[in-house]
Every structure is written in structure tokens, then in C-alpha cells.
Amino acid sequence: MSEELYTVEQAAERLKLHAKTVLRAIREERLRATRVGKSYRILRSDLDAFAGVPARAASAAGDPWVTSIVDIPNVWPEMAQKWARTVTNALNARPHGGPPLRADVIYEPERSHLKIIVVGPPGDVVNLMTLIRVWIEQLSL
């Protein structure tokens, strides 16, 4: 089961608050969020924790893991460095104590290809892949 991502407006609607109140909570670090471009994305678990909803049971040690590879063509060295920083920042923004998630960014300069290899629990991999999809869409604008 993948974890949902919410925009500030969706989070405000779900919490029955004004969007500015949600933004203030993010800026005051009372609500965890990941910055994507000029906007934020909020994980459902972070929204539930902010609202006081009890956390779901922790996953068992034998849960399945997923490996995903994203191959992005026509990436110049400067953009590859930016991708590496962005993916690392996304991993560092995750809450501590959860299951580990690994992402390796590999750049092939001779082919101008960037590969992002993500390994972890299915829900966490889906969340990171969703962010990667958003980043790719922003590049094509």
C-alpha cells in the first residue's frame, strides 16, 4: 500500500484549516513537508501525526522490498549533480526510525544518461518515484 502525498491545499481541506495555517505549520516545523519547486508535498502519515491520528502498526521484518531503476536520457553533468543532491535531500527528509530506503544516482557521461536506483519498502519507493516523476515533469515544462 503506497502512502499518499497531499498539496498544501489538499492538506488544508482534509484538516478543515486555511491553507495559510498549514503553510505556517510547515514553516514553524510543526508539520513535516517536502519542498518540490515552489510548493510542498505532505505525506499522509505526517498529516495524520499533525492531526493527532494514531500511527499505523510498524511493518514486519519480512515485508517485501522493491527495486526500481529510472533511466533519464539527455542529462548534462550539471543537471546530474542537481539530481544527485535532490534525491539525497529527499532521503534525508524522511523521518528517522522507519524502514531504510536506499537510492543511488549514477551518471554515464559518455551516453548523457542518468540512472536512479531505488531500493526499499514498496510504499516508500512509490513515494520517492512520485517525487521523481514530478521533478521530471517540471524539467519538461
Residue pairs with C-beta under 8 A, 6 or more apart in sequence:
1 122
1 123
2 122
2 123
2 126
2 127
3 43
3 44
3 45
3 123
3 124
3 126
3 127
4 43
4 44
5 41
5 42
5 43
5 44
5 127
5 130
5 131
6 14
6 41
6 42
6 43
6 44
6 47
7 39
7 40
7 41
7 42
8 19
8 22
8 23
8 26
8 33
8 39
8 40
8 42
9 19
11 22
11 31
11 42
11 47
12 18
12 19
12 21
12 22
14 47
15 22
15 47
15 50
15 51
22 31
22 42
23 40
25 31
25 50
26 32
26 33
26 40
26 42
30 50
31 42
31 46
31 47
31 50
32 42
32 43
32 46
32 49
32 50
32 93
32 95
33 40
33 41
33 42
33 46
34 40
34 41
34 42
34 43
34 90
34 93
34 131
36 131
36 134
36 135
36 138
37 134
37 138
41 131
41 134
43 127
45 55
45 56
45 95
46 95
48 55
49 55
59 99
59 121
63 99
63 121
64 121
64 122
65 119
65 120
65 121
65 122
66 118
66 119
66 120
66 121
66 122
66 125
67 117
67 118
67 119
68 117
68 118
68 119
68 125
68 129
69 115
69 116
69 117
69 118
70 115
70 116
70 118
70 129
70 132
71 113
71 114
71 115
72 83
72 113
72 114
72 115
72 116
72 136
73 111
73 112
73 113
74 112
75 83
75 107
75 112
75 113
75 114
76 112
77 107
77 109
79 114
79 139
80 105
80 107
80 114
83 105
83 114
83 116
83 135
84 105
84 107
86 135
87 103
87 105
87 116
87 128
87 132
88 103
88 105
90 103
90 128
90 131
91 101
91 103
91 128
94 101
94 124
98 124
99 120
99 121
99 124
100 120
101 118
101 119
101 120
101 121
101 124
101 125
101 128
102 118
102 119
102 120
103 116
103 117
103 118
103 119
103 128
104 116
104 117
105 114
105 115
105 116
106 114
106 115
106 116
106 117
107 113
107 114
107 115
108 114
108 115
116 132
118 125
118 128
118 129
119 125
120 128
